[in-house]
Amino acid sequence: MSYVHHFTGSALDTSLWTAITAGTGTVTVGNGYVECNKAANTDGAAVYLNQQIDKTKNQVFAWAINQTNAVNFGGPTIIEKSTAPVCEN
């Protein structure tokens, strides 16, 4: 897989990405980016890539992040699991 994704339109492309939320967390798309919002540390919001990473190839992943509030943010993470991740509150 080789592409840059700018999150065009107003909805998450569910053929590429899956949104997960907990509590009052939300995931929205607009202006070329995806926004994951959580009002409190007990909420959660994230997206993950539907396609598994090919570990036989060298790959570069980059994120542009703008944290606009003081709620704890864990940052981007690459997780190797056989099951889809869940957002826990």
C-alpha angles and dihedrals in degrees: 000000000000121000146108115240118207098176097240122193126021102287134062112258097241092193086069106022140036123205121215126189140175130195109346095337116136138195119205135169127215144127092024099305142081118239121207111193131188123173097200140017088257091061126078139199131170145140129222134196113252094213118077118241114255102235092191091071134063109247137180122212122191132183132192108208131185113184108198102178140041097250111123111269119196096199130222115325134185109212126187109212136141091223132057116267122251130210111235126194 
